[in-house]
Amino acid sequence: MQRFFGSLALILSITLSITSFGKGKILALGDSLTFGYEVEEEHTWPKLLEKKLGVPIINGGTAGATSAFGLPTLRFHLKRYTPDLVIYALGANDGLRGLDPKVTQKNIEEAVKLCQEKGIKLVLLGMKAPPNYGKTFPANFEAIYPTVAKKYDIPLMPFMLENVAGQKKLNQPDGIHPNAEGYKIIAENIYKVVTKHYDPTKHSKPEAGNKELQTRPK
């Protein structure tokens, strides 16, 4: 476990040396679905949402990340700036790997509690497990998100990939990661949820040409 967190810290420190995160107002915390696997940065949902809101968004997506990355990654970012909002989009890889839903829920709750302790708003994006795990596991896994949302009274988008998952024309050949067209739908869906609980007019807009606010970790 110590080696895991040590490796994570090393990866994050290298990332920081390559890319300056600037003063983002929103942190998008997730995995490859957030990072934007095999798509240009301008087509990722954080960048599309940033344009729609007019508010800087830091792309905190890490390929392969599970909910276990949530708390340490969040702590890392919060040492460098304080976002007004965190959009939590982790858990998809937990479902794909069949990880214990109780552990996944605990990981998510720890990140939620940290945000609430610091007075940071959080929007939770729900995930679904693949059907090949039978009935019990998917049901237990998918119950995590509404359970956490209700327990901590936070906004929930029931399924991050709503109207995109399973749609061949909206996904890459692997059938898992959205393409540019799929990300347009995801960004629009997230926008509808976020704007119910977050007023972008009260927060600063990105500065034109500011590369610090226009990059994601490489």
N, CA, C and O of each residue as an XYZ file, in Angstrom:
872
protein
N       0.838     -1.207      0.000
C       0.000      0.000      0.000
C       0.872      1.255      0.000
O       0.596      2.213     -0.723
N       1.946      1.242      0.833
C       2.848      2.388      0.890
C       3.511      2.616     -0.463
O       3.693      3.753     -0.899
N       3.874      1.499     -1.126
C       4.502      1.602     -2.431
C       3.528      2.196     -3.444
O       3.920      2.978     -4.310
N       2.246      1.816     -3.326
C       1.206      2.332     -4.229
C       1.118      3.851     -4.137
O       1.151      4.542     -5.155
N       1.006      4.372     -2.908
C       0.858      5.810     -2.737
C       2.144      6.543     -3.109
O       2.109      7.677     -3.587
N       3.285      5.876     -2.883
C       4.540      6.488     -3.278
C       4.628      6.626     -4.784
O       5.081      7.649     -5.298
N       4.190      5.584     -5.496
C       4.192      5.613     -6.955
C       3.232      6.665     -7.470
O       3.531      7.383     -8.424
N       2.064      6.752     -6.826
C       1.065      7.737     -7.238
C       1.615      9.146     -7.076
O       1.441      9.994     -7.951
N       2.278      9.390     -5.955
C       2.844     10.718     -5.711
C       3.893     11.059     -6.761
O       3.983     12.200     -7.215
N       4.692     10.054     -7.148
C       5.725     10.272     -8.152
C       5.104     10.622     -9.490
O       5.545     11.553    -10.164
N       4.071      9.867     -9.877
C       3.389     10.122    -11.145
C       2.809     11.525    -11.169
O       2.942     12.247    -12.156
N       2.158     11.906    -10.066
C       1.527     13.216    -10.005
C       2.558     14.340    -10.019
O       2.333     15.387    -10.626
N       3.686     14.121     -9.349
C       4.711     15.160     -9.318
C       5.311     15.358    -10.698
O       5.624     16.484    -11.083
N       5.475     14.259    -11.456
C       5.983     14.352    -12.818
C       4.982     15.087    -13.693
O       5.347     15.934    -14.507
N       3.711     14.746    -13.509
C       2.658     15.408    -14.270
C       2.674     16.902    -14.021
O       2.547     17.693    -14.956
N       2.831     17.299    -12.752
C       2.817     18.714    -12.403
C       3.986     19.440    -13.044
O       3.856     20.598    -13.439
N       5.139     18.764    -13.151
C       6.300     19.413    -13.736
C       6.117     19.634    -15.227
O       6.737     20.528    -15.802
N       5.274     18.829    -15.855
C       5.028     18.952    -17.288
C       3.935     19.961    -17.573
O       4.035     20.742    -18.520
N       2.886     19.947    -16.754
C       1.718     20.777    -17.022
C       1.325     21.592    -15.803
O       1.074     21.030    -14.737
N       1.269     22.890    -15.946
C       0.808     23.751    -14.857
C      -0.703     23.792    -14.877
O      -1.297     24.044    -15.925
N      -1.341     23.550    -13.741
C      -2.792     23.459    -13.699
C      -3.482     24.818    -13.621
O      -4.691     24.901    -13.839
N      -2.743     25.884    -13.315
C      -3.383     27.184    -13.261
C      -4.369     27.297    -12.117
O      -4.281     26.561    -11.134
N      -5.305     28.220    -12.247
C      -6.273     28.479    -11.184
C      -7.663     28.045    -11.621
O      -8.554     28.878    -11.787
N      -7.845     26.771    -11.803
C      -9.140     26.270    -12.236
C     -10.203     26.435    -11.176
O      -9.914     26.335     -9.983
N     -11.433     26.687    -11.594
C     -12.545     26.830    -10.673
C     -13.292     25.515    -10.485
O     -13.991     25.337     -9.488
N     -13.151     24.602    -11.427
C     -13.810     23.299    -11.338
C     -12.769     22.212    -11.557
O     -11.923     22.323    -12.444
N     -12.832     21.167    -10.751
C     -11.954     20.011    -10.919
C     -12.779     18.832    -11.393
O     -13.725     18.421    -10.722
N     -12.423     18.285    -12.548
C     -13.062     17.076    -13.062
C     -12.173     15.905    -12.679
O     -11.089     15.736    -13.237
N     -12.622     15.102    -11.734
C     -11.824     14.007    -11.196
C     -12.341     12.693    -11.766
O     -13.481     12.307    -11.505
N     -11.507     12.002    -12.544
C     -12.002     10.777    -13.166
C     -10.910      9.898    -13.737
O      -9.743      9.994    -13.358
N     -11.317      9.036    -14.662
C     -10.404      8.093    -15.293
C     -10.235      8.447    -16.770
O     -10.287      9.622    -17.130
N     -10.031      7.438    -17.632
C      -9.823      7.706    -19.055
C     -11.053      8.301    -19.729
O     -10.933      8.964    -20.759
N     -12.232      8.071    -19.160
C     -13.451      8.660    -19.713
C     -13.434     10.176    -19.537
O     -14.029     10.909    -20.327
N     -12.755     10.630    -18.508
C     -12.620     12.060    -18.246
C     -11.391     12.625    -18.948
O     -11.442     13.704    -19.538
N     -10.295     11.892    -18.879
C      -9.068     12.330    -19.545
C      -9.299     12.513    -21.038
O      -8.797     13.460    -21.643
N     -10.062     11.599    -21.626
C     -10.336     11.671    -23.056
C      -9.431     10.752    -23.852
O      -8.659     11.200    -24.699
N      -9.535      9.457    -23.571
C      -8.693      8.454    -24.232
C      -8.836      8.527    -25.754
O      -9.937      8.409    -26.293
N      -7.708      8.721    -26.431
C      -7.632      8.722    -27.893
C      -8.460      9.812    -28.580
O      -8.846      9.653    -29.738
N      -8.734     10.907    -27.884
C      -9.381     12.050    -28.537
C      -8.575     13.305    -28.211
O      -7.876     13.353    -27.198
N      -8.673     14.303    -29.057
C      -7.986     15.564    -28.812
C      -8.593     16.239    -27.587
O      -9.774     16.060    -27.290
N      -7.783     17.010    -26.886
C      -8.247     17.654    -25.660
C      -9.509     18.475    -25.882
O     -10.395     18.495    -25.028
N      -9.595     19.142    -27.006
C     -10.745     20.010    -27.275
C     -12.056     19.241    -27.357
O     -13.128     19.839    -27.268
N     -11.982     17.919    -27.526
C     -13.190     17.099    -27.639
C     -13.563     16.392    -26.336
O     -14.584     15.707    -26.285
N     -12.762     16.543    -25.289
C     -13.074     15.894    -24.010
C     -14.248     16.600    -23.340
O     -14.501     17.778    -23.594
N     -14.959     15.875    -22.484
C     -16.112     16.527    -21.848
C     -15.706     17.677    -20.915
O     -16.443     18.660    -20.836
N     -14.560     17.601    -20.200
C     -14.189     18.762    -19.386
C     -13.964     20.024    -20.224
O     -14.372     21.114    -19.824
N     -13.321     19.881    -21.379
C     -13.064     21.048    -22.221
C     -14.362     21.567    -22.839
O     -14.566     22.778    -22.911
N     -15.231     20.677    -23.279
C     -16.516     21.094    -23.847
C     -17.377     21.779    -22.789
O     -18.048     22.773    -23.066
N     -17.347     21.230    -21.569
C     -18.121     21.818    -20.478
C     -17.548     23.181    -20.096
O     -18.298     24.105    -19.783
N     -16.247     23.305    -20.121
C     -15.592     24.574    -19.819
C     -16.083     25.663    -20.771
O     -16.356     26.790    -20.355
N     -16.190     25.316    -22.038
C     -16.647     26.283    -23.039
C     -18.105     26.669    -22.809
O     -18.486     27.826    -22.987
N     -18.912     25.695    -22.415
C     -20.331     25.965    -22.196
C     -20.556     26.819    -20.950
O     -21.418     27.697    -20.939
N     -19.779     26.559    -19.909
C     -19.936     27.284    -18.649
C     -19.194     28.617    -18.633
O     -19.593     29.554    -17.941
N     -18.109     28.690    -19.405
C     -17.267     29.872    -19.351
C     -16.457     29.940    -18.081
O     -16.092     31.021    -17.621
N     -16.171     28.763    -17.507
C     -15.428     28.669    -16.249
C     -14.267     27.690    -16.433
O     -14.465     26.626    -17.020
N     -13.065     28.012    -15.953
C     -11.920     27.111    -16.089
C     -12.173     25.749    -15.440
O     -12.650     25.669    -14.307
N     -11.851     24.694    -16.164
C     -11.991     23.337    -15.633
C     -10.660     22.612    -15.756
O     -10.061     22.568    -16.830
N     -10.208     22.051    -14.653
C      -8.989     21.256    -14.644
C      -9.341     19.808    -14.944
O     -10.166     19.212    -14.252
N      -8.725     19.245    -15.961
C      -8.963     17.848    -16.307
C      -8.089     16.967    -15.419
O      -6.894     16.804    -15.669
N      -8.699     16.403    -14.381
C      -7.982     15.537    -13.453
C      -8.214     14.072    -13.755
O      -8.219     13.238    -12.851
N      -8.407     13.756    -15.038
C      -8.624     12.366    -15.426
C      -7.315     11.609    -15.542
O      -6.330     12.139    -16.056
N      -7.300     10.367    -15.065
C      -6.121      9.509    -15.132
C      -6.524      8.154    -15.689
O      -7.361      7.469    -15.101
N      -5.943      7.759    -16.810
C      -6.284      6.487    -17.434
C      -6.049      5.331    -16.471
O      -4.992      5.241    -15.847
N      -7.031      4.451    -16.353
C      -6.907      3.277    -15.503
C      -7.232      3.510    -14.045
O      -7.205      2.568    -13.253
N      -7.538      4.737    -13.667
C      -7.797      5.054    -12.258
C      -9.069      4.393    -11.749
O     -10.073      4.321    -12.458
N      -9.016      3.916    -10.521
C     -10.191      3.377     -9.835
C     -10.571      4.361     -8.731
O      -9.918      5.390     -8.556
N     -11.607      4.045     -8.002
C     -12.034      4.925     -6.908
C     -10.956      5.062     -5.835
O     -10.960      6.030     -5.075
N     -10.033      4.101     -5.766
C      -8.946      4.166     -4.783
C      -8.037      5.364     -5.039
O      -7.365      5.842     -4.125
N      -8.016      5.847     -6.275
C      -7.203      7.011     -6.612
C      -7.882      8.303     -6.182
O      -7.231      9.342     -6.077
N      -9.180      8.244     -5.933
C      -9.954      9.452     -5.685
C      -9.435     10.342     -4.575
O      -9.149     11.517     -4.802
N      -9.311      9.793     -3.375
C      -8.911     10.602     -2.223
C      -7.486     11.135     -2.339
O      -7.288     12.339     -2.177
N      -6.472     10.291     -2.615
C      -5.109     10.822     -2.719
C      -4.947     11.826     -3.858
O      -4.208     12.802     -3.726
N      -5.638     11.587     -4.981
C      -5.547     12.519     -6.100
C      -6.216     13.837     -5.750
O      -5.711     14.906     -6.092
N      -7.347     13.762     -5.073
C      -8.057     14.967     -4.649
C      -7.199     15.777     -3.681
O      -7.097     16.997     -3.807
N      -6.588     15.102     -2.725
C      -5.719     15.794     -1.770
C      -4.559     16.483     -2.478
O      -4.172     17.599     -2.131
N      -4.022     15.804     -3.464
C      -2.911     16.367     -4.236
C      -3.324     17.682     -4.888
O      -2.609     18.679     -4.792
N      -4.475     17.681     -5.548
C      -4.942     18.880     -6.239
C      -5.292     19.997     -5.259
O      -5.015     21.167     -5.523
N      -5.896     19.640     -4.137
C      -6.341     20.659     -3.189
C      -5.188     21.337     -2.454
O      -5.382     22.367     -1.809
N      -3.995     20.766     -2.549
C      -2.826     21.416     -1.961
C      -2.361     22.578     -2.835
O      -1.609     23.446     -2.391
N      -2.818     22.576     -4.072
C      -2.345     23.561     -5.036
C      -3.367     24.634     -5.378
O      -2.992     25.731     -5.791
N      -4.617     24.344     -5.219
C      -5.656     25.344     -5.427
C      -6.954     24.833     -4.836
O      -7.081     23.654     -4.505
N      -7.915     25.733     -4.709
C      -9.206     25.349     -4.150
C     -10.300     25.571     -5.186
O     -10.676     26.716     -5.435
N     -10.814     24.528     -5.789
C     -11.891     24.681     -6.772
C     -13.206     25.012     -6.078
O     -13.384     24.733     -4.893
N     -14.112     25.602     -6.822
C     -15.446     25.876     -6.291
C     -16.315     24.628     -6.372
O     -17.277     24.465     -5.621
N     -15.947     23.747     -7.309
C     -16.757     22.556     -7.564
C     -15.877     21.399     -7.998
O     -14.933     21.582     -8.766
N     -16.186     20.210     -7.508
C     -15.541     18.981     -7.961
C     -16.596     18.126     -8.648
O     -17.661     17.868     -8.087
N     -16.295     17.690     -9.859
C     -17.169     16.750    -10.560
C     -16.493     15.391    -10.445
O     -15.456     15.148    -11.063
N     -17.088     14.510     -9.650
C     -16.477     13.213     -9.339
C     -16.974     12.162    -10.327
O     -18.162     11.843    -10.366
N     -16.043     11.623    -11.129
C     -16.419     10.668    -12.174
C     -15.556      9.413    -12.135
O     -15.062      8.956    -13.166
N     -15.380      8.863    -10.943
C     -14.602      7.631    -10.789
C     -15.506      6.452    -10.439
O     -16.591      6.618     -9.883
N     -15.028      5.260    -10.781
C     -15.770      4.052    -10.445
C     -15.976      3.119    -11.618
O     -16.257      1.936    -11.425
N     -15.841      3.630    -12.833
C     -16.051      2.793    -14.014
C     -15.093      1.604    -14.031
O     -15.493      0.485    -14.353
N     -13.836      1.847    -13.687
C     -12.852      0.759    -13.682
C     -13.075     -0.208    -12.529
O     -12.720     -1.383    -12.624
N     -13.662      0.279    -11.442
C     -14.040     -0.617    -10.342
C     -15.059     -1.627    -10.848
O     -14.973     -2.821    -10.562
N     -16.037     -1.115    -11.614
C     -17.077     -1.984    -12.153
C     -16.529     -2.961    -13.172
O     -16.902     -4.134    -13.172
N     -15.645     -2.490    -14.043
C     -15.063     -3.350    -15.066
C     -14.234     -4.475    -14.450
O     -14.174     -5.579    -14.990
N     -13.599     -4.188    -13.324
C     -12.725     -5.172    -12.676
C     -13.450     -6.017    -11.629
O     -12.864     -6.924    -11.037
N     -14.707     -5.715    -11.411
C     -15.477     -6.484    -10.439
C     -15.026     -6.282     -9.009
O     -15.098     -7.207     -8.200
N     -14.563     -5.087     -8.684
C     -14.102     -4.805     -7.321
C     -15.272     -4.734     -6.347
O     -16.400     -4.435     -6.736
N     -14.995     -5.009     -5.097
C     -16.020     -5.035     -4.054
C     -16.758     -3.692     -3.981
O     -16.130     -2.671     -3.703
N     -18.067     -3.668     -4.224
C     -18.838     -2.422     -4.176
C     -18.731     -1.698     -2.836
O     -18.795     -0.469     -2.785
N     -18.569     -2.458     -1.749
C     -18.448     -1.823     -0.436
C     -17.176     -0.982     -0.351
O     -17.166      0.097      0.241
N     -16.110     -1.493     -0.952
C     -14.841     -0.764     -0.952
C     -14.949      0.465     -1.846
O     -14.477      1.547     -1.496
N     -15.574      0.283     -3.004
C     -15.764      1.408     -3.922
C     -16.571      2.511     -3.254
O     -16.229      3.689     -3.359
N     -17.633      2.130     -2.573
C     -18.473      3.124     -1.898
C     -17.686      3.862     -0.823
O     -17.805      5.079     -0.685
N     -16.891      3.132     -0.070
C     -16.072      3.753      0.984
C     -15.104      4.771      0.380
O     -14.920      5.860      0.922
N     -14.491      4.409     -0.742
C     -13.550      5.312     -1.400
C     -14.238      6.595     -1.859
O     -13.712      7.695     -1.687
N     -15.417      6.433     -2.444
C     -16.162      7.597     -2.927
C     -16.574      8.484     -1.760
O     -16.469      9.708     -1.829
N     -17.040      7.858     -0.693
C     -17.488      8.623      0.474
C     -16.350      9.441      1.081
O     -16.570     10.565      1.532
N     -15.156      8.895      1.096
C     -14.021      9.617      1.674
C     -13.722     10.886      0.880
O     -13.390     11.923      1.455
N     -13.842     10.795     -0.444
C     -13.613     11.973     -1.282
C     -14.718     13.005     -1.071
O     -14.457     14.207     -1.011
N     -15.945     12.524     -0.962
C     -17.082     13.415     -0.733
C     -16.917     14.147      0.596
O     -17.128     15.357      0.678
N     -16.540     13.408      1.629
C     -16.389     14.012      2.956
C     -15.287     15.067      2.970
O     -15.421     16.098      3.629
N     -14.208     14.815      2.251
C     -13.122     15.788      2.197
C     -13.606     17.091      1.560
O     -13.291     18.178      2.042
N     -14.366     16.974      0.482
C     -14.898     18.171     -0.178
C     -15.829     18.930      0.757
O     -15.769     20.156      0.843
N     -16.681     18.204      1.449
C     -17.629     18.865      2.340
C     -16.924     19.518      3.523
O     -17.341     20.580      3.987
N     -15.866     18.893      4.008
C     -15.096     19.478      5.111
C     -14.470     20.812      4.704
O     -14.300     21.711      5.527
N     -14.128     20.921      3.415
C     -13.487     22.130      2.912
C     -14.481     23.099      2.280
O     -14.093     24.139      1.750
N     -15.761     22.752      2.341
C     -16.781     23.637      1.804
C     -16.821     23.692      0.288
O     -17.232     24.697     -0.293
N     -16.395     22.617     -0.349
C     -16.378     22.550     -1.811
C     -17.579     21.743     -2.306
O     -17.823     20.632     -1.836
N     -18.315     22.298     -3.242
C     -19.458     21.583     -3.802
C     -18.981     20.393     -4.626
O     -17.888     20.418     -5.192
N     -19.802     19.359     -4.688
C     -19.442     18.170     -5.455
C     -20.658     17.641     -6.195
O     -21.748     17.545     -5.632
N     -20.460     17.299     -7.458
C     -21.481     16.638     -8.264
C     -20.978     15.232     -8.557
O     -19.849     15.057     -9.017
N     -21.797     14.246     -8.298
C     -21.415     12.844     -8.461
C     -21.972     12.281     -9.766
O     -23.169     12.381    -10.033
N     -21.093     11.688    -10.580
C     -21.515     11.066    -11.828
C     -21.568      9.555    -11.638
O     -20.551      8.927    -11.343
N     -22.735      8.978    -11.803
C     -22.910      7.550    -11.587
C     -22.360      6.693    -12.715
O     -22.221      7.150    -13.849
N     -22.050      5.455    -12.391
C     -21.520      4.490    -13.349
C     -22.344      3.205    -13.289
O     -23.106      2.978    -12.349
N     -22.174      2.382    -14.302
C     -22.832      1.083    -14.320
C     -21.799     -0.006    -14.556
O     -20.764      0.230    -15.179
N     -22.086     -1.195    -14.054
C     -21.185     -2.334    -14.232
C     -21.594     -3.106    -15.480
O     -22.766     -3.087    -15.858
N     -20.642     -3.790    -16.132
C     -20.973     -4.583    -17.316
C     -21.903     -5.736    -16.958
O     -21.820     -6.270    -15.851
N     -22.784     -6.128    -17.872
C     -23.773     -7.172    -17.596
C     -23.200     -8.577    -17.453
O     -23.890     -9.475    -16.969
N     -21.951     -8.782    -17.865
C     -21.377    -10.128    -17.825
C     -21.066    -10.608    -16.409
O     -20.618    -11.740    -16.224
N     -21.302     -9.750    -15.399
C     -21.081    -10.143    -14.011
C     -22.341    -10.720    -13.376
O     -22.386    -10.935    -12.165
N     -23.348    -10.966    -14.178
C     -24.587    -11.508    -13.625
C     -25.526    -10.408    -13.179
O     -25.509     -9.311    -13.738
N     -26.350    -10.689    -12.176
C     -27.330     -9.709    -11.716
C     -26.953     -9.044    -10.385
O     -27.151     -7.843    -10.201
N     -26.419     -9.827     -9.482
C     -26.152     -9.310     -8.134
C     -25.101     -8.210     -8.109
O     -25.325     -7.143     -7.538
N     -23.945     -8.472     -8.734
C     -22.874     -7.474     -8.700
C     -23.284     -6.154     -9.349
O     -23.115     -5.104     -8.729
N     -23.819     -6.165    -10.576
C     -24.233     -4.891    -11.182
C     -25.238     -4.125    -10.332
O     -25.161     -2.901    -10.225
N     -26.177     -4.841     -9.729
C     -27.190     -4.183     -8.896
C     -26.546     -3.521     -7.679
O     -26.861     -2.381     -7.338
N     -25.643     -4.252     -7.031
C     -24.960     -3.705     -5.850
C     -24.053     -2.531     -6.221
O     -23.953     -1.543     -5.495
N     -23.402     -2.670     -7.365
C     -22.490     -1.613     -7.812
C     -23.251     -0.338     -8.161
O     -22.878      0.752     -7.727
N     -24.297     -0.476     -8.929
C     -25.048      0.697     -9.389
C     -25.793      1.396     -8.258
O     -26.165      2.564     -8.375
N     -26.008      0.668     -7.157
C     -26.691      1.268     -6.001
C     -25.770      2.200     -5.214
O     -26.233      2.996     -4.396
N     -24.470      2.095     -5.466
C     -23.500      2.915     -4.734
C     -23.804      4.398     -4.876
O     -23.857      5.130     -3.887
N     -24.000      4.827     -6.097
C     -24.091      6.261     -6.387
C     -25.327      6.935     -5.797
O     -25.190      7.968     -5.143
N     -26.522      6.395     -6.001
C     -27.684      7.026     -5.353
C     -27.622      6.948     -3.830
O     -28.125      7.830     -3.135
N     -26.997      5.877     -3.314
C     -26.855      5.735     -1.862
C     -25.973      6.842     -1.295
O     -26.319      7.475     -0.298
N     -24.830      7.066     -1.939
C     -23.906      8.110     -1.485
C     -24.531      9.494     -1.658
O     -24.414     10.349     -0.780
N     -25.191      9.706     -2.790
C     -25.811     11.010     -3.053
C     -26.857     11.354     -2.000
O     -26.943     12.493     -1.541
N     -27.643     10.362     -1.626
C     -28.684     10.587     -0.620
C     -28.074     10.792      0.762
O     -28.500     11.670      1.513
N     -27.077      9.978      1.093
C     -26.448     10.038      2.413
C     -25.796     11.396      2.671
O     -25.860     11.919      3.784
N     -25.175     11.960      1.648
C     -24.436     13.215      1.827
C     -25.136     14.417      1.183
O     -24.596     15.523      1.148
N     -26.328     14.180      0.682
C     -27.142     15.249      0.094
C     -26.373     16.004     -0.993
O     -26.208     17.222     -0.923
N     -25.909     15.262     -1.994
C     -25.167     15.867     -3.100
C     -25.865     15.560     -4.424
O     -26.558     14.549     -4.534
N     -25.691     16.417     -5.424
C     -26.308     16.205     -6.740
C     -25.763     14.956     -7.419
O     -24.575     14.647     -7.322
N     -26.638     14.253     -8.097
C     -26.250     13.012     -8.776
C     -26.717     13.011    -10.223
O     -27.873     13.320    -10.515
N     -25.813     12.662    -11.120
C     -26.167     12.328    -12.492
C     -26.153     10.807    -12.518
O     -25.077     10.215    -12.450
N     -27.306     10.151    -12.615
C     -27.397      8.698    -12.441
C     -26.419      7.872    -13.263
O     -25.866      6.892    -12.765
N     -26.196      8.262    -14.538
C     -25.285      7.485    -15.374
C     -24.519      8.433    -16.287
O     -25.109      9.104    -17.134
N     -23.229      8.483    -16.114
C     -22.384      9.398    -16.876
C     -22.497      9.183    -18.385
O     -22.440     10.142    -19.155
N     -22.655      7.937    -18.804
C     -22.663      7.611    -20.233
C     -24.071      7.451    -20.797
O     -24.272      6.755    -21.792
N     -25.036      8.092    -20.165
C     -26.421      8.018    -20.620
C     -26.531      8.441    -22.090
O     -26.012      9.481    -22.494
N     -27.218      7.608    -22.875
C     -27.442      7.845    -24.305
C     -26.170      7.757    -25.143
O     -26.169      8.125    -26.318
N     -25.095      7.273    -24.540
C     -23.832      7.102    -25.261
C     -23.356      5.652    -25.198
O     -22.937      5.093    -26.212
N     -23.417      5.047    -24.028
C     -22.992      3.651    -23.862
C     -23.799      2.736    -24.776
O     -25.025      2.832    -24.847
N     -23.100      1.856    -25.466
C     -23.769      0.897    -26.340
C     -24.126      1.432    -27.708
O     -24.620      0.686    -28.553
N     -23.886      2.717    -27.945
C     -24.177      3.330    -29.244
C     -22.899      3.318    -30.090
O     -21.976      4.097    -29.849
N     -22.860      2.436    -31.071
C     -21.643      2.235    -31.857
C     -21.114      3.529    -32.473
O     -19.905      3.762    -32.469
N     -21.986      4.358    -32.993
C     -21.552      5.579    -33.683
C     -21.013      6.647    -32.728
O     -20.404      7.625    -33.160
N     -21.243      6.450    -31.432
C     -20.799      7.434    -30.439
C     -19.585      6.973    -29.643
O     -19.119      7.664    -28.737
N     -19.080      5.790    -29.998
C     -17.942      5.233    -29.263
C     -16.817      4.820    -30.191
O     -17.010      4.647    -31.395
N     -15.647      4.666    -29.611
C     -14.493      4.206    -30.361
C     -14.628      2.701    -30.619
O     -15.513      2.061    -30.052
N     -13.767      2.130    -31.464
C     -13.858      0.708    -31.791
C     -13.843     -0.233    -30.588
O     -14.356     -1.349    -30.676
N     -13.257      0.204    -29.456
C     -13.224     -0.672    -28.281
C     -14.590     -0.798    -27.617
O     -14.788     -1.657    -26.757
N     -15.530      0.053    -28.013
C     -16.877     -0.023    -27.457
C     -16.993      0.483    -26.030
O     -18.052      0.365    -25.413
N     -15.927      1.038    -25.508
C     -15.900      1.515    -24.119
C     -15.739      3.027    -24.038
O     -16.457      3.706    -23.303
N     -14.792      3.537    -24.802
C     -14.480      4.962    -24.729
C     -15.234      5.765    -25.787
O     -15.249      5.385    -26.957
N     -15.854      6.861    -25.389
C     -16.605      7.694    -26.324
C     -15.691      8.340    -27.373
O     -14.505      8.567    -27.132
N     -16.267      8.625    -28.530
C     -15.550      9.413    -29.525
C     -15.971     10.874    -29.370
O     -16.685     11.218    -28.429
N     -15.536     11.724    -30.283
C     -15.837     13.151    -30.169
C     -17.334     13.426    -30.128
O     -17.787     14.292    -29.379
N     -18.102     12.695    -30.927
C     -19.552     12.896    -30.947
C     -20.182     12.442    -29.630
O     -21.125     13.058    -29.133
N     -19.650     11.367    -29.082
C     -20.158     10.878    -27.804
C     -19.899     11.863    -26.681
O     -20.734     12.050    -25.796
N     -18.722     12.498    -26.726
C     -18.384     13.465    -25.683
C     -19.271     14.702    -25.727
O     -19.498     15.337    -24.697
N     -19.769     15.047    -26.892
C     -20.683     16.190    -26.991
C     -21.941     15.934    -26.167
O     -22.439     16.820    -25.472
N     -22.443     14.708    -26.257
C     -23.653     14.339    -25.513
C     -23.367     14.299    -24.019
O     -24.157     14.790    -23.212
N     -22.228     13.709    -23.657
C     -21.850     13.629    -22.243
C     -21.725     15.027    -21.644
O     -22.239     15.289    -20.557
N     -21.047     15.917    -22.351
C     -20.861     17.283    -21.860
C     -22.194     17.996    -21.683
O     -22.389     18.720    -20.707
N     -23.104     17.796    -22.618
C     -24.419     18.433    -22.530
C     -25.197     17.899    -21.336
O     -25.849     18.659    -20.620
N     -25.125     16.590    -21.124
C     -25.835     15.982    -19.990
C     -25.278     16.467    -18.651
O     -26.033     16.752    -17.722
N     -23.960     16.558    -18.563
C     -23.335     17.036    -17.328
C     -23.673     18.509    -17.105
O     -23.921     18.936    -15.978
N     -23.680     19.264    -18.175
C     -24.015     20.693    -18.097
C     -25.396     20.900    -17.473
O     -25.577     21.784    -16.636
N     -26.354     20.093    -17.879
C     -27.715     20.222    -17.363
C     -27.770     19.968    -15.856
O     -28.529     20.618    -15.135
N     -26.964     19.023    -15.392
C     -26.947     18.711    -13.959
C     -26.192     19.788    -13.182
O     -26.668     20.279    -12.159
N     -25.020     20.142    -13.678
C     -24.170     21.112    -12.979
C     -24.859     22.461    -12.816
O     -24.808     23.056    -11.739
N     -25.499     22.946    -13.867
C     -26.103     24.283    -13.807
C     -27.316     24.366    -12.888
O     -27.801     25.461    -12.601
N     -27.802     23.239    -12.433
C     -28.889     23.254    -11.451
C     -28.359     23.561    -10.050
O     -29.107     23.970     -9.162
N     -27.058     23.355     -9.876
C     -26.469     23.494     -8.544
C     -25.264     24.436     -8.501
O     -24.697     24.671     -7.434
N     -24.879     24.968     -9.645
C     -23.678     25.805     -9.729
C     -23.941     26.951    -10.697
O     -24.318     26.726    -11.848
N     -23.742     28.168    -10.233
C     -23.986     29.351    -11.054
C     -22.670     29.852    -11.644
O     -21.881     30.476    -10.935
N     -22.419     29.590    -12.936
C     -21.142     29.989    -13.538
C     -20.940     31.494    -13.614
O     -19.806     31.951    -13.751
N     -22.006     32.272    -13.528
C     -21.877     33.731    -13.618
C     -21.189     34.320    -12.390
O     -20.740     35.466    -12.410
N     -21.110     33.528    -11.325
C     -20.484     34.010    -10.094
C     -18.990     33.704    -10.040
O     -18.311     34.031     -9.066
N     -18.492     33.077    -11.095
C     -17.098     32.646    -11.079
C     -16.354     33.163    -12.299
O     -16.952     33.410    -13.346
N     -15.057     33.323    -12.157
C     -14.248     33.914    -13.216
C     -14.198     33.044    -14.453
O     -14.289     31.819    -14.373
N     -14.053     33.691    -15.597
C     -13.970     32.994    -16.870
C     -12.508     32.777    -17.248
O     -11.627     33.489    -16.765
N     -12.245     31.771    -18.132
C     -10.864     31.517    -18.544
C     -10.288     32.730    -19.262
O     -11.001     33.428    -19.983
N      -9.010     32.976    -19.066
C      -8.359     34.066    -19.763
C      -7.992     33.607    -21.159
O      -7.453     32.514    -21.329
N      -8.275     34.422    -22.156
C      -7.985     34.067    -23.537
C      -6.494     33.830    -23.709
O      -5.670     34.647    -23.300
N      -6.161     32.704    -24.319
C      -4.775     32.396    -24.598
C      -3.989     31.886    -23.409
O      -2.783     31.669    -23.528
N      -4.620     31.690    -22.281
C      -3.916     31.198    -21.101
C      -3.727     29.693    -21.228
O      -4.666     28.928    -21.007
N      -2.529     29.267    -21.581
C      -2.271     27.856    -21.819
C      -2.397     27.032    -20.557
O      -2.680     25.836    -20.625
N      -2.188     27.657    -19.393
C      -2.283     26.922    -18.135
C      -3.691     26.375    -17.930
O      -3.872     25.352    -17.270
N      -4.685     27.054    -18.495
C      -6.065     26.637    -18.305
C      -6.572     25.831    -19.491
O      -7.740     25.441    -19.523
N      -5.708     25.579    -20.461
C      -6.142     24.906    -21.666
C      -5.416     23.582    -21.882
O      -5.431     23.030    -22.982
N      -4.787     23.080    -20.836
C      -4.052     21.837    -20.974
C      -4.558     20.800    -19.996
O      -5.180     21.131    -18.986
N      -4.292     19.561    -20.298
C      -4.604     18.460    -19.402
C      -3.313     17.690    -19.194
O      -2.386     17.835    -19.991
N      -3.222     16.880    -18.156
C      -2.009     16.092    -17.940
C      -1.709     15.212    -19.138
O      -2.622     14.604    -19.699
N      -0.465     15.131    -19.537
C      -0.077     14.318    -20.688
C       0.369     12.936    -20.245
O       0.735     12.108    -21.080
